[in-house]
C-alpha cells in the first residue's frame, strides 16, 4: 500500500527501521520506553517525520571517551 502525498515526509515504522538497520520491534520498544524518535499517530498507526528523526539522531550524539 502506498502512502498519500500528504505523508511523503513521513516514514512508516518499517521504512525507518530499514533506514536505521534495526528491527521494528526495537522501534516499538523505544516508543514504549519513550526514548526513541517522536511519532505522529494517524489512527493507531505511528509515522515518523524525517526532520524529527534527524533532530532526534543529532540529540543522541555523544563525545567519544
C-alpha positions as CSV (number, residue, x, y, z in Angstrom):
1,X,0.0,0.0,0.0
2,X,1.5,3.4,-1.0
3,X,1.3,6.5,1.2
4,X,-0.7,9.5,0.2
5,X,1.2,12.6,-0.9
6,X,0.4,14.3,2.4
7,X,2.6,11.7,4.2
8,X,5.5,12.0,1.8
9,X,7.8,13.5,4.5
10,X,6.9,10.7,6.9
11,X,8.3,7.1,7.3
12,X,6.4,4.1,8.5
13,X,8.0,2.1,11.2
14,X,9.1,-0.5,8.6
15,X,10.7,2.2,6.5
16,X,12.5,3.8,9.4
17,X,13.7,0.5,10.9
18,X,15.1,-0.4,7.5
19,X,16.9,3.0,7.2
20,X,18.4,2.6,10.7
21,X,19.3,-1.0,10.3
22,X,17.2,-2.2,13.2
23,X,14.1,-4.2,13.5
24,X,10.6,-2.8,14.0
25,X,10.4,-4.4,17.5
26,X,13.3,-2.1,18.6
27,X,11.3,0.9,17.4
28,X,8.3,-0.5,19.3
29,X,10.4,-0.9,22.5
30,X,11.9,2.6,22.1
31,X,8.4,4.0,21.7
32,X,7.1,2.2,24.8
33,X,10.1,3.4,26.8
34,X,9.7,6.9,25.4
35,X,13.3,7.1,24.3
36,X,13.0,6.8,20.5
37,X,12.3,9.4,17.9
38,X,9.0,11.3,18.2
39,X,5.9,9.9,16.4
40,X,2.8,11.2,14.7
41,X,-0.2,8.9,15.1
42,X,-2.8,8.7,12.4
43,X,-5.4,6.5,13.9
44,X,-3.5,3.7,15.5
45,X,-0.6,3.8,13.0
46,X,2.6,5.6,14.0
47,X,4.6,7.7,11.5
48,X,8.0,9.3,11.8
49,X,8.6,12.7,10.4
50,X,12.0,12.6,8.7
51,X,13.2,16.0,10.1
52,X,12.2,15.0,13.6
53,X,14.1,11.7,13.3
54,X,17.2,13.7,12.1
55,X,16.9,16.0,15.1
56,X,16.5,13.0,17.4
57,X,19.6,11.4,15.9
58,X,21.6,14.6,16.5
59,X,20.4,14.6,20.1
60,X,21.9,11.1,20.5
61,X,25.4,12.2,19.7
62,X,28.0,11.6,22.4
63,X,31.6,12.7,22.8
64,X,33.9,9.7,22.5
65,X,35.7,8.9,25.7
